[in-house]
Amino acid sequence: MKNSASRLGDFVSLQRGTTCKCRPRHPHTLLHRLLGSGLCEQFAESSLAFIDIIVGDESQWPSADLKKCLETIKGAESRLINDDRFKRLTAYLRRQGQD
C-alpha cells in the first residue's frame, strides 16, 4: 500500500502538462486533508502542483485552508513564492478578499 506522499506524487506526475477539466467546485475537503497530512511542509512543490490542479479561478468560496497551505509551502520552500502557480493562487485569494 502506498503512503500519502507517494500517492500525491503519482497524481501530480499524471497531471503534469494536462489541463484539469474535473476541478471540484468546492475543494475544501481536499485542502483540509492535505493541510492535516503535513505534506505541504514535507513535499512543498508537489503540494503546490496538486493545489494548482484542484483550485481553479472559478472555484467558489476559497477555503481558509488554502491560505494556510500556501503559508506552509512558503515556510518550507520560500523560493516557491516566485512560482507562477503560487502567484496565481495568492492572486485568487486576494480577489476573493482573503489576503
MDTraj code that builds the backbone (N, CA, C; nanometers):
import mdtraj as md
import numpy as np

residues = "MET LYS ASN SER ALA SER ARG LEU GLY ASP PHE VAL SER LEU GLN ARG GLY THR THR CYS LYS CYS ARG PRO ARG HIS PRO HIS THR LEU LEU HIS ARG LEU LEU GLY SER GLY LEU CYS GLU GLN PHE ALA GLU SER SER LEU ALA PHE ILE ASP ILE ILE VAL GLY ASP GLU SER GLN TRP PRO SER ALA ASP LEU LYS LYS CYS LEU GLU THR ILE LYS GLY ALA GLU SER ARG LEU ILE ASN ASP ASP ARG PHE LYS ARG LEU THR ALA TYR LEU ARG ARG GLN GLY GLN ASP".split()
xyz = np.array([
    [0.0836, -0.1181, 0.0000],
    [0.0000, 0.0000, 0.0000],
    [0.0881, 0.1245, 0.0000],
    [0.0567, 0.2176, -0.0880],
    [0.1374, 0.3388, -0.0975],
    [0.1015, 0.4363, 0.0134],
    [0.2017, 0.5155, 0.0544],
    [0.1743, 0.6178, 0.1540],
    [0.1194, 0.7431, 0.0858],
    [0.0746, 0.8383, 0.1652],
    [0.0114, 0.9589, 0.1112],
    [0.1042, 1.0369, 0.0202],
    [0.2306, 1.0488, 0.0588],
    [0.3257, 1.1245, -0.0223],
    [0.3441, 1.0598, -0.1587],
    [0.3518, 0.9295, -0.1619],
    [0.3687, 0.8585, -0.2881],
    [0.2465, 0.8766, -0.3772],
    [0.1280, 0.8686, -0.3186],
    [0.0053, 0.8858, -0.3979],
    [-0.0039, 1.0279, -0.4517],
    [0.0340, 1.1280, -0.3714],
    [0.0325, 1.2667, -0.4172],
    [0.1295, 1.2834, -0.5332],
    [0.2484, 1.2277, -0.5201],
    [0.3468, 1.2357, -0.6281],
    [0.2977, 1.1702, -0.7550],
    [0.2329, 1.0556, -0.7421],
    [0.1767, 0.9871, -0.8590],
    [0.0712, 1.0727, -0.9259],
    [-0.0158, 1.1349, -0.8473],
    [-0.1219, 1.2180, -0.9017],
    [-0.0638, 1.3372, -0.9759],
    [0.0322, 1.4037, -0.9140],
    [0.0929, 1.5212, -0.9766],
    [0.1642, 1.4814, -1.1048],
    [0.2336, 1.3678, -1.1046],
    [0.3022, 1.3214, -1.2252],
    [0.2041, 1.2953, -1.3378],
    [0.0917, 1.2374, -1.3060],
    [-0.0092, 1.2092, -1.4077],
    [-0.0692, 1.3368, -1.4645],
    [-0.0782, 1.4397, -1.3840],
    [-0.1450, 1.5621, -1.4252],
    [-0.0528, 1.6636, -1.4925],
    [0.0771, 1.6469, -1.4819],
    [0.1694, 1.7434, -1.5401],
    [0.1427, 1.7594, -1.6882],
    [0.1369, 1.8828, -1.7298],
    [0.1203, 1.9097, -1.8714],
    [-0.0210, 1.8887, -1.9225],
    [-0.1153, 1.8631, -1.8343],
    [-0.2535, 1.8452, -1.8770],
    [-0.3388, 1.9547, -1.8165],
    [-0.4504, 1.9779, -1.8767],
    [-0.5460, 2.0722, -1.8223],
    [-0.6522, 1.9928, -1.7502],
    [-0.6720, 2.0252, -1.6259],
    [-0.7700, 1.9518, -1.5463],
    [-0.9097, 2.0041, -1.5770],
    [-0.9937, 1.9166, -1.6285],
    [-1.1308, 1.9543, -1.6608],
    [-1.2271, 1.9071, -1.5533],
    [-1.1724, 1.8528, -1.4458],
    [-1.2578, 1.7953, -1.3426],
    [-1.2326, 1.8590, -1.2065],
    [-1.2001, 1.9862, -1.2048],
    [-1.1768, 2.0535, -1.0771],
    [-1.3039, 2.0547, -0.9949],
    [-1.2901, 2.0275, -0.8673],
    [-1.4093, 2.0357, -0.7821],
    [-1.4501, 2.1819, -0.7635],
    [-1.5784, 2.2076, -0.7572],
    [-1.6252, 2.3451, -0.7353],
    [-1.5879, 2.3936, -0.5962],
    [-1.5837, 2.3023, -0.5018],
    [-1.5534, 2.3363, -0.3618],
    [-1.4462, 2.2398, -0.3113],
    [-1.3192, 2.2735, -0.3298],
    [-1.2113, 2.1809, -0.2921],
    [-1.1757, 2.1823, -0.1436],
    [-1.2676, 2.2275, -0.0587],
    [-1.2380, 2.2438, 0.0843],
    [-1.1867, 2.1161, 0.1502],
    [-1.2555, 2.0050, 0.1272],
    [-1.2180, 1.8796, 0.1930],
    [-1.0788, 1.8356, 0.1514],
    [-1.0484, 1.8470, 0.0230],
    [-0.9151, 1.8082, -0.0252],
    [-0.8071, 1.8952, 0.0378],
    [-0.8315, 2.0251, 0.0448],
    [-0.7335, 2.1151, 0.1049],
    [-0.7172, 2.0879, 0.2543],
    [-0.8273, 2.0616, 0.3216],
    [-0.8220, 2.0330, 0.4652],
    [-0.7402, 1.9064, 0.4928],
    [-0.7637, 1.8043, 0.4125],
    [-0.6895, 1.6788, 0.4311],
    [-0.5417, 1.6962, 0.3957],
    [-0.5141, 1.7724, 0.2914],
    [-0.3748, 1.7990, 0.2527],
    [-0.3029, 1.8722, 0.3655],
    [-0.3661, 1.9743, 0.4194],
    [-0.3053, 2.0507, 0.5281],
    [-0.2811, 1.9626, 0.6507],
    [-0.3803, 1.8821, 0.6853],
    [-0.3687, 1.7955, 0.8021],
    [-0.2672, 1.6840, 0.7874],
    [-0.2342, 1.6496, 0.6640],
    [-0.1411, 1.5390, 0.6388],
    [0.0049, 1.5766, 0.6627],
    [0.0346, 1.7058, 0.6612],
    [0.1738, 1.7501, 0.6738],
    [0.2502, 1.7486, 0.5431],
    [0.1830, 1.7129, 0.4342],
    [0.2512, 1.7036, 0.3055],
    [0.2926, 1.8398, 0.2500],
    [0.2203, 1.9449, 0.2864],
    [0.2575, 2.0785, 0.2374],
    [0.3975, 2.1169, 0.2842],
    [0.4321, 2.0706, 0.4020],
    [0.5653, 2.1004, 0.4553],
    [0.6697, 2.0022, 0.4025],
    [0.6348, 1.8748, 0.3983],
    [0.7304, 1.7720, 0.3564],
    [0.7564, 1.7734, 0.2054],
    [0.6525, 1.8003, 0.1287],
    [0.6619, 1.7962, -0.0174],
    [0.5976, 1.9219, -0.0743],
    [0.6608, 2.0342, -0.0475],
    [0.6023, 2.1648, -0.0798],
    [0.5721, 2.1805, -0.2286],
    [0.6645, 2.1457, -0.3146],
    [0.6427, 2.1687, -0.4578],
    [0.5336, 2.0774, -0.5139],
    [0.5324, 1.9526, -0.4734],
    [0.4273, 1.8611, -0.5184],
    [0.2910, 1.9049, -0.4641],
    [0.2897, 1.9530, -0.3414],
    [0.1645, 2.0017, -0.2834],
    [0.1140, 2.1240, -0.3596],
    [0.2054, 2.2134, -0.3950],
    [0.1671, 2.3311, -0.4728],
    [0.1096, 2.2888, -0.6083],
    [0.1722, 2.1921, -0.6713],
    [0.1224, 2.1431, -0.8001],
    [-0.0180, 2.0845, -0.7844],
    [-0.0399, 2.0087, -0.6784],
    [-0.1711, 1.9494, -0.6530],
    [-0.2762, 2.0578, -0.6305],
    [-0.2421, 2.1566, -0.5475],
    [-0.3357, 2.2653, -0.5192],
    [-0.3681, 2.3421, -0.6464],
    [-0.2672, 2.3653, -0.7281],
    [-0.2884, 2.4361, -0.8544],
    [-0.3865, 2.3609, -0.9440],
    [-0.3819, 2.2294, -0.9372],
    [-0.4721, 2.1474, -1.0176],
    [-0.6151, 2.1551, -0.9657],
    [-0.6323, 2.1498, -0.8343],
    [-0.7688, 2.1386, -0.7800],
    [-0.8374, 2.2724, -0.7565],
    [-0.7605, 2.3816, -0.7489],
    [-0.8213, 2.5126, -0.7232],
    [-0.8141, 2.5962, -0.8503],
    [-0.9284, 2.6129, -0.9116],
    [-0.9362, 2.6960, -1.0313],
    [-0.9822, 2.8360, -0.9950],
    [-0.9641, 2.9275, -1.0870],
    [-1.0071, 3.0648, -1.0627],
    [-1.1583, 3.0747, -1.0489],
    [-1.2281, 2.9738, -1.0988],
    [-1.3739, 2.9732, -1.0894],
    [-1.4244, 2.9072, -0.9614],
    [-1.3328, 2.8524, -0.8798],
    [-1.3738, 2.7910, -0.7530],
    [-1.4411, 2.8959, -0.6661],
    [-1.5503, 2.8571, -0.6048],
    [-1.6252, 2.9497, -0.5211],
    [-1.5815, 2.9360, -0.3760],
    [-1.5932, 3.0439, -0.3032],
    [-1.5677, 3.0448, -0.1596],
    [-1.4374, 2.9753, -0.1222],
    [-1.3272, 3.0445, -0.1382],
    [-1.1989, 2.9809, -0.1068],
    [-1.1917, 2.9342, 0.0380],
    [-1.1332, 2.8202, 0.0552],
    [-1.1163, 2.7607, 0.1870],
    [-1.0085, 2.8351, 0.2648],
    [-1.0316, 2.8509, 0.3946],
    [-0.9281, 2.9091, 0.4808],
    [-0.8032, 2.8214, 0.4778],
    [-0.8228, 2.6927, 0.4508],
    [-0.7086, 2.6011, 0.4433],
    [-0.6193, 2.6296, 0.3234],
    [-0.6725, 2.6920, 0.2191],
    [-0.5881, 2.7276, 0.1044],
    [-0.4801, 2.8250, 0.1487],
    [-0.5189, 2.9264, 0.2196],
    [-0.4210, 3.0247, 0.2687],
    [-0.3194, 2.9576, 0.3614],
    [-0.3668, 2.8709, 0.4497],
    [-0.2770, 2.8008, 0.5416],
    [-0.1804, 2.7100, 0.4655],
    [-0.2304, 2.6412, 0.3640],
    [-0.1435, 2.5551, 0.2814],
    [-0.0345, 2.6383, 0.2143],
    [-0.0741, 2.7509, 0.1557],
    [0.0244, 2.8361, 0.0880],
    [0.1266, 2.8919, 0.1868],
    [0.0825, 2.9280, 0.3049],
    [0.1765, 2.9771, 0.4072],
    [0.2738, 2.8669, 0.4484],
    [0.2242, 2.7447, 0.4603],
    [0.3095, 2.6314, 0.4972],
    [0.4102, 2.6034, 0.3867],
    [0.3643, 2.6062, 0.2625],
    [0.4530, 2.5845, 0.1477],
    [0.5604, 2.6924, 0.1444],
    [0.5202, 2.8162, 0.1647],
    [0.6152, 2.9292, 0.1667],
    [0.7191, 2.9111, 0.2762],
    [0.6765, 2.8649, 0.3936],
    [0.7700, 2.8417, 0.5037],
    [0.8654, 2.7272, 0.4773],
    [0.8181, 2.6265, 0.4048],
    [0.9014, 2.5095, 0.3765],
    [1.0000, 2.5363, 0.2637],
    [0.9547, 2.6065, 0.1601],
    [1.0407, 2.6358, 0.0443],
    [1.0078, 2.7754, -0.0069],
    [1.0741, 2.8745, 0.0496],
    [1.0423, 3.0145, 0.0184],
    [1.0604, 3.0487, -0.1298],
    [1.1432, 2.9737, -0.2003],
    [1.1644, 3.0009, -0.3430],
    [1.0359, 2.9847, -0.4237],
    [0.9412, 2.9080, -0.3701],
    [0.8175, 2.8817, -0.4431],
    [0.7256, 3.0029, -0.4514],
    [0.7530, 3.1089, -0.3759],
    [0.6693, 3.2286, -0.3881],
    [0.6866, 3.2937, -0.5253],
    [0.7945, 3.2599, -0.5951],
    [0.8178, 3.3117, -0.7300],
    [0.7601, 3.2212, -0.8384],
    [0.7041, 3.1101, -0.7990],
    [0.6439, 3.0147, -0.8921],
    [0.5111, 3.0719, -0.9428],
    [0.4849, 3.0575, -1.0721],
    [0.3610, 3.1100, -1.1301],
    [0.2357, 3.0519, -1.0650],
    [0.2434, 2.9256, -1.0237],
    [0.1272, 2.8635, -0.9583],
    [0.0989, 2.9299, -0.8245],
    [0.2036, 2.9556, -0.7483],
    [0.1887, 3.0223, -0.6185],
    [0.1323, 3.1628, -0.6379],
    [0.1841, 3.2335, -0.7373],
    [0.1361, 3.3690, -0.7659],
    [-0.0111, 3.3679, -0.8062],
    [-0.0509, 3.2717, -0.8878],
    [-0.1899, 3.2627, -0.9313],
    [-0.2821, 3.2388, -0.8114],
    [-0.2417, 3.1473, -0.7251],
    [-0.3250, 3.1136, -0.6093],
    [-0.3343, 3.2286, -0.5089],
    [-0.2259, 3.3013, -0.4876],
    [-0.2316, 3.4157, -0.3964],
    [-0.3136, 3.5288, -0.4576],
    [-0.3059, 3.5462, -0.5890],
    [-0.3893, 3.6467, -0.6562],
    [-0.5368, 3.6084, -0.6445],
    [-0.5663, 3.4801, -0.6575],
    [-0.7031, 3.4305, -0.6408],
    [-0.7547, 3.4639, -0.5003],
    [-0.6724, 3.4385, -0.3994],
    [-0.7128, 3.4710, -0.2616],
    [-0.7386, 3.6206, -0.2450],
    [-0.6521, 3.7032, -0.3049],
    [-0.6706, 3.8482, -0.2965],
    [-0.8028, 3.8900, -0.3605],
    [-0.8313, 3.8347, -0.4773],
    [-0.9578, 3.8668, -0.5459],
    [-1.0791, 3.8257, -0.4627],
    [-1.0629, 3.7224, -0.3840],
    [-1.1726, 3.6729, -0.3001],
    [-1.1739, 3.7402, -0.1622],
    [-1.0841, 3.8377, -0.1422],
    [-1.0814, 3.9130, -0.0174],
    [-1.0129, 3.8422, 0.0984],
    [-0.9252, 3.7485, 0.0672],
    [-0.8536, 3.6739, 0.1730],
    [-0.7031, 3.6950, 0.1632],
    [-0.6592, 3.8185, 0.1726],
    [-0.5150, 3.8387, 0.1664],
    [-0.4556, 3.8300, 0.2986],
])
top = md.Topology()
chain = top.add_chain()
for i, resn in enumerate(residues, 1):
    res = top.add_residue(resn, chain, resSeq=i)
    for name in ("N", "CA", "C"):
        top.add_atom(name, md.element.get_by_symbol(name[0]), res)
traj = md.Trajectory(xyz[None], top)
